[in-house]
Amino acid sequence: MNSGIIIYLLGWIMNIEALFLMIPCLTAAVYGESIGFCYLAVAAACGLIGFLCVRKKPASKVFFAREGFVTVSLGWIILSLFGCMPFLLGGEITRFEDALFEIVSGFTTTGASILDKVEDLSKASLIWRSFSHWIGGMGILVFLLAVLPMTGDYNMHIMRAESPGPSVGKLVPKIRFTAKLLYSIYLFLTVVMFLLLLAGKMPLFDSLCMTFGAAGTGGFSCRNFGQAGYTAYQQNVITIFMLLFGVNFNVYYLFLIRKPKDAFKCEELRGYLVIVVAAIVLITLNTWGMFPDLRTAVHHVAFQVASIITTTGYSTVDFNQWPEFSKTLLLGIMFIGACAGSTGGGMKVSRVMIAFKEIKKELASVIHPRSVKVLKYEGKALDHNTLRSINAFIIVYFIILGVSVLLVSLDNFDFGTSFSAVVATLNNIGPGISEVGPAANFSGLSAMSKWVLIFDMLAGRLELFPMLVLLSPGTWIKR
């Protein structure tokens, strides 16, 4: 294993985090909060360690999938360990596992919280929580590829380890330019949403927090009332942009190069929109009587469906009070999640669609054993490696889900709480149902359950395998 390049890249991650920590420092200075010194101290420590790690350039910059997976996994762990320190130093969160849970939830864009009253936090901590969503949405390593002059196809191993989806490709020939393009689209959508919220008279601080959360499909709120206290216009803007950030960014690239017809031919995009519309219609019909009129029902249901399928986790109503049919549908789209190549979590629409195509093909082969049918997706034949990786992902996903639910159930909550807590964290959604619903939080869980869910959040954001590779003894054996 090329440990030199791993240490070098981790050093740059520390430097970037030190830079990002300046945002809560500036926020504390604006609002006159003493906790800014805690953020400054952590930023200084990050910068110092990062400087020491990058002083000596590695002898070899070549590395393979193993190094890429280890770098990504360790990078996110280190990012979280230092990111939670200001909460502890400032005394706003006193238990280490709680502080780590909160910031891991931020970086992985989960949005699950252990806080009863978020407005008790300083403005600096509120902005740091929300900004962590924006950092984690596109990925810190993708940002690193965009700003660091690195050469070689080995960069693709980092992109594959961190980017969501069954397969990851380059939009343009060079990985660095692909990363820059992704972040340019990401930044553009972020700025547009922020300006639209400001135009709707949302306070500046709230606009920043809501935009960071929706862009990263995170879900942290800066108000105790969540999103329920905002105007219909502001909620509609959030609904639209949650859905937009749940779309594969390749689609926006096609629009950028003036190929809108190709964008609308995207099979995953069509499937994503069909699921969204179908869920809104069915849940609206089921909950209509709980709202004053049809328009209000569609408004809140659309917001909630957009929030859940994109794994953002914002809420305008307590959907825990909805009928079982609606809650079951929401639970179903929690599993599906957003599109591959978006900032959303979940299993991804593409994986679900390909899995159904595989089932259809197997049924056809049972009926017509001698028939030969090529499995196609997005107009292209799927190769064996892609199908194998999807099947392996689904198997590993449900193994982790089952083991996690079993461990969390030791807290002796009802099944809905234990199951939805794991689903909500493994899919990076945020709120579950019952005791971890949108009107509650995760503070009542035991320390052991929080550690399980911390692992689930990291595994879910990194598409499972990077975290498993990190824990595998074979990764560290020299060959």
WOUR-V664831 format. One record per residue. N is the residue number from 0. RES is the residue in one small letter. OMEGA is omega in whole degrees, -180 to 180 (NA if undefined). NEAR is the number of other ideal C-beta (glycine too) atoms within 8 Angstrom. D_CENTER is the distance of its C-alpha to the mean C-alpha in Angstrom with 2 decimals. Layout:
n={N & N}
res={RES & RES}
omega={OMEGA & OMEGA}
near={NEAR & NEAR}
d_center={D_CENTER & D_CENTER}
This chain:
n={0 & 1 & 2 & 3 & 4 & 5 & 6 & 7 & 8 & 9 & 10 & 11 & 12 & 13 & 14 & 15 & 16 & 17 & 18 & 19 & 20 & 21 & 22 & 23 & 24 & 25 & 26 & 27 & 28 & 29 & 30 & 31 & 32 & 33 & 34 & 35 & 36 & 37 & 38 & 39 & 40 & 41 & 42 & 43 & 44 & 45 & 46 & 47 & 48 & 49 & 50 & 51 & 52 & 53 & 54 & 55 & 56 & 57 & 58 & 59 & 60 & 61 & 62 & 63 & 64 & 65 & 66 & 67 & 68 & 69 & 70 & 71 & 72 & 73 & 74 & 75 & 76 & 77 & 78 & 79 & 80 & 81 & 82 & 83 & 84 & 85 & 86 & 87 & 88 & 89 & 90 & 91 & 92 & 93 & 94 & 95 & 96 & 97 & 98 & 99 & 100 & 101 & 102 & 103 & 104 & 105 & 106 & 107 & 108 & 109 & 110 & 111 & 112 & 113 & 114 & 115 & 116 & 117 & 118 & 119 & 120 & 121 & 122 & 123 & 124 & 125 & 126 & 127 & 128 & 129 & 130 & 131 & 132 & 133 & 134 & 135 & 136 & 137 & 138 & 139 & 140 & 141 & 142 & 143 & 144 & 145 & 146 & 147 & 148 & 149 & 150 & 151 & 152 & 153 & 154 & 155 & 156 & 157 & 158 & 159 & 160 & 161 & 162 & 163 & 164 & 165 & 166 & 167 & 168 & 169 & 170 & 171 & 172 & 173 & 174 & 175 & 176 & 177 & 178 & 179 & 180 & 181 & 182 & 183 & 184 & 185 & 186 & 187 & 188 & 189 & 190 & 191 & 192 & 193 & 194 & 195 & 196 & 197 & 198 & 199 & 200 & 201 & 202 & 203 & 204 & 205 & 206 & 207 & 208 & 209 & 210 & 211 & 212 & 213 & 214 & 215 & 216 & 217 & 218 & 219 & 220 & 221 & 222 & 223 & 224 & 225 & 226 & 227 & 228 & 229 & 230 & 231 & 232 & 233 & 234 & 235 & 236 & 237 & 238 & 239 & 240 & 241 & 242 & 243 & 244 & 245 & 246 & 247 & 248 & 249 & 250 & 251 & 252 & 253 & 254 & 255 & 256 & 257 & 258 & 259 & 260 & 261 & 262 & 263 & 264 & 265 & 266 & 267 & 268 & 269 & 270 & 271 & 272 & 273 & 274 & 275 & 276 & 277 & 278 & 279 & 280 & 281 & 282 & 283 & 284 & 285 & 286 & 287 & 288 & 289 & 290 & 291 & 292 & 293 & 294 & 295 & 296 & 297 & 298 & 299 & 300 & 301 & 302 & 303 & 304 & 305 & 306 & 307 & 308 & 309 & 310 & 311 & 312 & 313 & 314 & 315 & 316 & 317 & 318 & 319 & 320 & 321 & 322 & 323 & 324 & 325 & 326 & 327 & 328 & 329 & 330 & 331 & 332 & 333 & 334 & 335 & 336 & 337 & 338 & 339 & 340 & 341 & 342 & 343 & 344 & 345 & 346 & 347 & 348 & 349 & 350 & 351 & 352 & 353 & 354 & 355 & 356 & 357 & 358 & 359 & 360 & 361 & 362 & 363 & 364 & 365 & 366 & 367 & 368 & 369 & 370 & 371 & 372 & 373 & 374 & 375 & 376 & 377 & 378 & 379 & 380 & 381 & 382 & 383 & 384 & 385 & 386 & 387 & 388 & 389 & 390 & 391 & 392 & 393 & 394 & 395 & 396 & 397 & 398 & 399 & 400 & 401 & 402 & 403 & 404 & 405 & 406 & 407 & 408 & 409 & 410 & 411 & 412 & 413 & 414 & 415 & 416 & 417 & 418 & 419 & 420 & 421 & 422 & 423 & 424 & 425 & 426 & 427 & 428 & 429 & 430 & 431 & 432 & 433 & 434 & 435 & 436 & 437 & 438 & 439 & 440 & 441 & 442 & 443 & 444 & 445 & 446 & 447 & 448 & 449 & 450 & 451 & 452 & 453 & 454 & 455 & 456 & 457 & 458 & 459 & 460 & 461 & 462 & 463 & 464 & 465 & 466 & 467 & 468 & 469 & 470 & 471 & 472 & 473 & 474 & 475 & 476 & 477 & 478}
res={m & n & s & g & i & i & i & y & l & l & g & w & i & m & n & i & e & a & l & f & l & m & i & p & c & l & t & a & a & v & y & g & e & s & i & g & f & c & y & l & a & v & a & a & a & c & g & l & i & g & f & l & c & v & r & k & k & p & a & s & k & v & f & f & a & r & e & g & f & v & t & v & s & l & g & w & i & i & l & s & l & f & g & c & m & p & f & l & l & g & g & e & i & t & r & f & e & d & a & l & f & e & i & v & s & g & f & t & t & t & g & a & s & i & l & d & k & v & e & d & l & s & k & a & s & l & i & w & r & s & f & s & h & w & i & g & g & m & g & i & l & v & f & l & l & a & v & l & p & m & t & g & d & y & n & m & h & i & m & r & a & e & s & p & g & p & s & v & g & k & l & v & p & k & i & r & f & t & a & k & l & l & y & s & i & y & l & f & l & t & v & v & m & f & l & l & l & l & a & g & k & m & p & l & f & d & s & l & c & m & t & f & g & a & a & g & t & g & g & f & s & c & r & n & f & g & q & a & g & y & t & a & y & q & q & n & v & i & t & i & f & m & l & l & f & g & v & n & f & n & v & y & y & l & f & l & i & r & k & p & k & d & a & f & k & c & e & e & l & r & g & y & l & v & i & v & v & a & a & i & v & l & i & t & l & n & t & w & g & m & f & p & d & l & r & t & a & v & h & h & v & a & f & q & v & a & s & i & i & t & t & t & g & y & s & t & v & d & f & n & q & w & p & e & f & s & k & t & l & l & l & g & i & m & f & i & g & a & c & a & g & s & t & g & g & g & m & k & v & s & r & v & m & i & a & f & k & e & i & k & k & e & l & a & s & v & i & h & p & r & s & v & k & v & l & k & y & e & g & k & a & l & d & h & n & t & l & r & s & i & n & a & f & i & i & v & y & f & i & i & l & g & v & s & v & l & l & v & s & l & d & n & f & d & f & g & t & s & f & s & a & v & v & a & t & l & n & n & i & g & p & g & i & s & e & v & g & p & a & a & n & f & s & g & l & s & a & m & s & k & w & v & l & i & f & d & m & l & a & g & r & l & e & l & f & p & m & l & v & l & l & s & p & g & t & w & i & k & r}
omega={180 & -177 & -179 & -180 & 178 & 179 & 180 & -179 & 177 & 176 & 178 & 175 & 178 & 179 & 180 & 178 & 177 & 179 & -179 & 179 & 176 & -180 & 174 & 176 & 179 & 178 & 178 & 179 & -180 & -176 & 178 & -177 & -177 & -179 & 177 & 178 & 177 & 178 & 180 & 179 & 179 & 178 & 179 & 179 & 178 & -178 & -180 & 180 & 179 & 179 & 180 & -178 & -176 & -180 & -179 & 179 & -177 & -180 & 179 & 178 & -179 & 174 & -172 & -174 & -179 & 179 & 179 & -180 & 180 & 180 & -180 & -179 & 180 & 179 & 180 & 179 & 179 & 177 & -178 & -179 & 179 & -179 & -179 & -175 & 178 & 177 & -178 & -179 & 180 & 178 & -179 & 171 & -169 & -178 & -176 & -178 & 178 & 180 & 179 & 178 & -176 & -176 & 174 & 175 & 178 & -177 & -180 & 180 & 179 & 179 & 174 & -175 & 175 & -176 & 177 & -179 & -175 & -178 & 173 & 178 & 175 & 177 & 179 & -180 & 178 & 180 & 179 & 177 & -177 & 180 & 177 & 174 & -177 & 178 & -176 & -176 & 179 & 177 & -178 & -180 & 175 & 176 & -180 & 179 & -178 & -174 & -175 & 180 & -180 & -179 & 177 & -179 & -179 & 177 & -178 & 179 & 177 & -179 & -179 & -177 & -174 & -175 & -178 & 174 & -179 & 177 & -178 & -180 & 179 & 175 & 177 & -173 & -177 & -179 & -178 & 180 & 175 & 179 & 178 & -179 & 178 & -179 & 177 & 177 & 180 & -179 & 180 & 179 & 179 & -178 & 180 & 179 & 179 & -179 & 179 & 177 & 176 & 179 & 177 & 176 & 170 & 179 & -177 & -177 & 179 & -180 & 178 & -178 & -179 & 180 & 178 & -179 & -179 & -180 & 179 & -172 & -179 & 178 & 177 & 176 & 176 & 180 & 179 & -179 & -180 & 178 & -176 & -176 & 180 & -178 & 179 & 179 & -179 & 178 & 178 & 176 & 179 & 179 & -178 & -176 & 172 & 179 & 180 & 179 & 176 & 180 & 176 & -177 & 174 & 179 & 179 & 177 & 178 & 175 & -178 & 180 & 174 & 173 & -177 & 179 & 178 & 179 & -178 & 175 & -178 & -176 & -179 & 179 & 179 & 179 & 178 & -178 & 178 & 179 & -180 & -178 & -180 & -180 & 180 & -179 & -176 & -179 & 177 & 179 & -178 & -175 & -175 & -176 & -179 & -178 & -178 & -178 & -176 & -178 & 179 & 180 & -180 & -179 & -176 & 179 & 179 & 178 & -175 & 178 & 178 & -179 & -176 & -176 & 176 & 180 & 177 & 176 & 174 & 180 & 172 & 178 & 177 & -177 & 175 & 180 & -179 & 177 & -177 & 180 & -179 & 179 & 178 & 177 & 178 & 178 & 179 & -180 & 171 & 180 & -176 & 180 & -175 & -180 & 171 & 179 & 175 & 176 & -178 & 180 & -179 & -180 & -180 & -178 & -178 & -180 & -179 & -180 & 179 & 178 & 178 & 176 & 178 & 178 & 179 & 179 & 180 & 177 & 179 & -180 & 176 & -179 & 180 & -173 & -176 & -179 & 177 & -177 & 178 & 180 & -179 & 176 & -175 & 177 & -178 & 177 & 179 & 180 & -176 & -178 & 179 & 180 & 179 & -179 & 179 & 179 & 179 & 179 & -178 & 180 & -180 & 180 & -176 & 174 & 178 & 179 & -178 & -180 & -179 & 178 & 179 & -179 & -180 & -180 & 176 & 176 & 175 & 169 & 177 & -175 & 180 & 179 & -178 & -177 & -176 & 177 & 179 & 179 & -177 & -179 & 180 & 178 & 178 & -178 & -178 & -178 & 173 & 175 & 179 & -175 & 176 & -180 & -176 & 179 & -179 & 177 & -174 & -175 & -177 & -180 & -180 & 179 & -180 & 179 & 179 & 177 & 177 & -178 & 174 & 177 & -179 & 180 & 179 & 180 & -180 & -180 & -177 & 177 & 169 & -167 & 177 & 179 & 179 & 177 & 179 & -177 & -178 & 179 & -178 & 180 & -172 & 179 & 179 & 178 & NA}
near={10 & 10 & 6 & 9 & 14 & 14 & 10 & 13 & 13 & 13 & 14 & 13 & 15 & 15 & 13 & 12 & 15 & 13 & 8 & 9 & 15 & 9 & 10 & 15 & 13 & 8 & 14 & 17 & 8 & 7 & 9 & 5 & 10 & 5 & 13 & 13 & 8 & 11 & 15 & 10 & 9 & 13 & 14 & 9 & 9 & 14 & 11 & 8 & 10 & 15 & 10 & 8 & 12 & 11 & 5 & 5 & 4 & 10 & 3 & 8 & 9 & 8 & 14 & 8 & 8 & 10 & 14 & 14 & 15 & 14 & 16 & 14 & 15 & 11 & 13 & 14 & 9 & 11 & 13 & 13 & 9 & 12 & 13 & 15 & 11 & 16 & 12 & 11 & 9 & 10 & 5 & 9 & 11 & 5 & 7 & 7 & 10 & 12 & 13 & 12 & 14 & 15 & 14 & 14 & 15 & 18 & 16 & 14 & 18 & 20 & 18 & 18 & 11 & 11 & 11 & 4 & 6 & 12 & 7 & 6 & 10 & 11 & 12 & 16 & 14 & 13 & 14 & 16 & 13 & 17 & 12 & 13 & 20 & 12 & 12 & 15 & 14 & 10 & 9 & 15 & 15 & 15 & 13 & 13 & 14 & 11 & 6 & 7 & 4 & 8 & 5 & 7 & 5 & 12 & 12 & 10 & 13 & 16 & 15 & 10 & 16 & 12 & 10 & 9 & 13 & 11 & 7 & 8 & 4 & 8 & 9 & 7 & 4 & 7 & 11 & 11 & 10 & 12 & 13 & 9 & 11 & 13 & 12 & 8 & 12 & 13 & 8 & 8 & 13 & 12 & 8 & 8 & 13 & 11 & 8 & 9 & 15 & 10 & 6 & 10 & 5 & 11 & 5 & 6 & 10 & 12 & 12 & 11 & 14 & 16 & 13 & 14 & 16 & 15 & 16 & 15 & 20 & 20 & 17 & 14 & 12 & 11 & 9 & 7 & 7 & 11 & 13 & 8 & 6 & 11 & 8 & 6 & 7 & 12 & 13 & 10 & 12 & 15 & 12 & 9 & 13 & 15 & 11 & 8 & 17 & 15 & 13 & 12 & 11 & 9 & 11 & 10 & 11 & 12 & 10 & 7 & 6 & 5 & 8 & 8 & 6 & 8 & 11 & 8 & 7 & 13 & 10 & 13 & 13 & 9 & 11 & 14 & 8 & 8 & 12 & 12 & 8 & 8 & 13 & 12 & 8 & 11 & 15 & 12 & 7 & 10 & 13 & 9 & 4 & 7 & 10 & 3 & 6 & 8 & 6 & 9 & 13 & 10 & 11 & 11 & 12 & 10 & 15 & 14 & 14 & 15 & 14 & 13 & 17 & 15 & 18 & 18 & 15 & 15 & 13 & 11 & 9 & 8 & 13 & 10 & 6 & 11 & 7 & 5 & 8 & 13 & 12 & 8 & 11 & 15 & 11 & 8 & 13 & 14 & 10 & 12 & 15 & 17 & 15 & 13 & 10 & 14 & 12 & 16 & 15 & 14 & 11 & 15 & 14 & 12 & 14 & 11 & 12 & 15 & 10 & 8 & 11 & 11 & 8 & 8 & 10 & 8 & 8 & 10 & 10 & 6 & 5 & 6 & 5 & 4 & 7 & 4 & 7 & 5 & 11 & 9 & 11 & 7 & 6 & 6 & 6 & 9 & 6 & 5 & 6 & 11 & 12 & 8 & 10 & 12 & 9 & 8 & 14 & 11 & 8 & 11 & 11 & 8 & 8 & 12 & 11 & 8 & 8 & 14 & 11 & 8 & 10 & 15 & 10 & 9 & 9 & 4 & 12 & 7 & 6 & 9 & 13 & 13 & 10 & 14 & 16 & 15 & 14 & 16 & 15 & 14 & 14 & 16 & 19 & 14 & 14 & 13 & 12 & 11 & 8 & 15 & 13 & 10 & 5 & 8 & 10 & 12 & 8 & 7 & 12 & 7 & 7 & 8 & 13 & 14 & 9 & 12 & 17 & 12 & 10 & 13 & 16 & 15 & 12 & 15 & 14 & 14 & 9 & 12 & 11 & 14 & 12 & 10 & 12 & 11 & 5 & 7 & 5 & 5 & 11 & 5 & 6 & 3 & 2}
d_center={28.75 & 28.66 & 27.83 & 29.00 & 26.30 & 23.58 & 25.10 & 25.48 & 21.83 & 20.76 & 23.36 & 21.83 & 18.41 & 20.51 & 22.30 & 19.28 & 17.99 & 21.59 & 21.52 & 18.37 & 20.04 & 22.79 & 20.92 & 21.30 & 24.73 & 25.79 & 24.51 & 26.60 & 29.53 & 29.41 & 29.40 & 31.74 & 29.61 & 30.76 & 27.35 & 26.92 & 29.12 & 26.70 & 23.90 & 26.60 & 27.71 & 24.31 & 23.92 & 27.42 & 26.74 & 23.66 & 25.80 & 28.75 & 27.05 & 25.26 & 28.64 & 30.37 & 27.92 & 28.25 & 32.00 & 33.00 & 31.60 & 31.21 & 34.23 & 32.17 & 28.93 & 28.72 & 26.24 & 24.85 & 21.95 & 22.64 & 22.51 & 19.36 & 17.49 & 19.16 & 18.43 & 14.66 & 14.67 & 17.21 & 15.63 & 12.48 & 14.99 & 17.39 & 15.01 & 14.20 & 17.91 & 19.21 & 16.63 & 17.80 & 21.44 & 22.22 & 21.49 & 24.04 & 26.52 & 26.62 & 27.15 & 24.56 & 22.96 & 25.64 & 24.22 & 22.34 & 20.12 & 19.25 & 18.48 & 16.35 & 14.50 & 13.91 & 12.66 & 10.53 & 8.91 & 8.70 & 7.64 & 4.83 & 3.88 & 5.88 & 8.97 & 11.54 & 14.59 & 17.98 & 19.73 & 22.45 & 23.13 & 20.59 & 23.41 & 25.23 & 22.96 & 24.23 & 23.03 & 22.01 & 19.69 & 18.28 & 17.54 & 16.11 & 13.65 & 12.53 & 12.82 & 10.59 & 7.66 & 9.40 & 9.99 & 6.66 & 5.53 & 8.34 & 8.96 & 12.02 & 14.02 & 13.81 & 15.10 & 17.67 & 18.84 & 19.31 & 21.49 & 23.22 & 26.21 & 25.71 & 27.50 & 27.55 & 25.75 & 24.25 & 21.44 & 20.14 & 19.48 & 16.90 & 15.28 & 15.33 & 14.01 & 10.80 & 10.25 & 8.91 & 11.99 & 15.44 & 17.05 & 16.41 & 19.26 & 20.66 & 21.14 & 24.15 & 26.29 & 25.02 & 21.56 & 21.83 & 22.60 & 19.73 & 17.31 & 19.35 & 19.28 & 15.52 & 15.33 & 18.38 & 16.97 & 13.82 & 16.30 & 18.72 & 16.55 & 15.51 & 19.24 & 20.42 & 18.36 & 19.53 & 23.07 & 23.08 & 22.10 & 24.82 & 27.19 & 26.60 & 27.84 & 24.73 & 25.39 & 24.19 & 22.21 & 20.51 & 19.83 & 18.04 & 15.87 & 15.11 & 14.45 & 12.05 & 10.09 & 10.42 & 9.88 & 6.41 & 6.06 & 6.29 & 9.75 & 12.09 & 15.52 & 18.45 & 21.02 & 22.24 & 22.62 & 18.97 & 19.21 & 22.48 & 24.71 & 23.75 & 25.96 & 25.59 & 25.24 & 22.40 & 20.57 & 21.31 & 19.88 & 16.55 & 16.75 & 17.58 & 14.93 & 12.07 & 13.68 & 14.26 & 10.76 & 10.10 & 13.04 & 13.42 & 14.38 & 17.47 & 18.81 & 18.96 & 20.67 & 23.23 & 23.96 & 24.29 & 26.92 & 28.58 & 27.94 & 26.81 & 28.59 & 26.56 & 23.32 & 24.57 & 25.69 & 22.14 & 22.17 & 18.46 & 18.52 & 21.54 & 20.11 & 17.00 & 19.49 & 21.88 & 19.49 & 18.52 & 22.24 & 23.50 & 21.28 & 22.36 & 25.98 & 26.18 & 24.58 & 26.68 & 29.79 & 29.04 & 28.38 & 30.75 & 33.31 & 31.00 & 30.81 & 33.79 & 33.60 & 31.79 & 30.26 & 28.66 & 27.43 & 25.79 & 24.26 & 22.54 & 21.69 & 20.14 & 17.98 & 16.89 & 16.38 & 14.28 & 12.16 & 11.87 & 11.61 & 8.77 & 7.12 & 7.85 & 10.52 & 13.28 & 16.76 & 20.20 & 22.00 & 21.98 & 21.22 & 22.36 & 25.81 & 25.53 & 27.57 & 26.49 & 26.23 & 23.59 & 21.57 & 21.87 & 20.68 & 17.56 & 17.04 & 17.61 & 15.03 & 12.47 & 13.32 & 13.38 & 10.08 & 9.88 & 11.63 & 11.40 & 11.15 & 8.95 & 5.75 & 5.12 & 4.86 & 8.40 & 11.40 & 11.47 & 14.58 & 16.35 & 16.51 & 17.83 & 20.31 & 21.54 & 21.99 & 24.15 & 26.06 & 26.80 & 28.11 & 30.23 & 31.60 & 32.54 & 34.31 & 36.19 & 37.28 & 38.65 & 40.69 & 41.71 & 41.70 & 43.21 & 40.87 & 38.57 & 35.40 & 32.82 & 29.22 & 27.81 & 24.49 & 24.20 & 27.94 & 27.71 & 28.82 & 26.16 & 27.25 & 27.63 & 25.02 & 22.20 & 23.47 & 23.87 & 20.32 & 19.01 & 21.54 & 20.77 & 17.02 & 18.02 & 20.68 & 18.67 & 15.88 & 18.67 & 20.48 & 17.69 & 17.23 & 21.02 & 21.62 & 18.99 & 20.49 & 23.89 & 23.22 & 21.69 & 24.66 & 26.95 & 26.20 & 28.27 & 26.18 & 26.56 & 24.80 & 22.62 & 21.24 & 20.76 & 19.34 & 16.91 & 15.75 & 14.80 & 13.36 & 11.23 & 9.88 & 9.94 & 7.98 & 5.47 & 7.73 & 9.97 & 13.55 & 15.57 & 19.27 & 22.53 & 22.40 & 18.63 & 18.69 & 17.77 & 21.07 & 20.65 & 18.40 & 17.98 & 20.90 & 23.38 & 21.96 & 23.84 & 22.92 & 22.74 & 20.30 & 18.00 & 18.24 & 17.47 & 14.31 & 13.32 & 13.85 & 11.97 & 8.71 & 9.39 & 10.73 & 8.10 & 5.50 & 8.85 & 10.25 & 12.80 & 15.62 & 15.12 & 15.24 & 18.16 & 19.90 & 19.82 & 21.49 & 23.93 & 27.45 & 28.16 & 25.70 & 28.04 & 31.32 & 33.20 & 34.68}
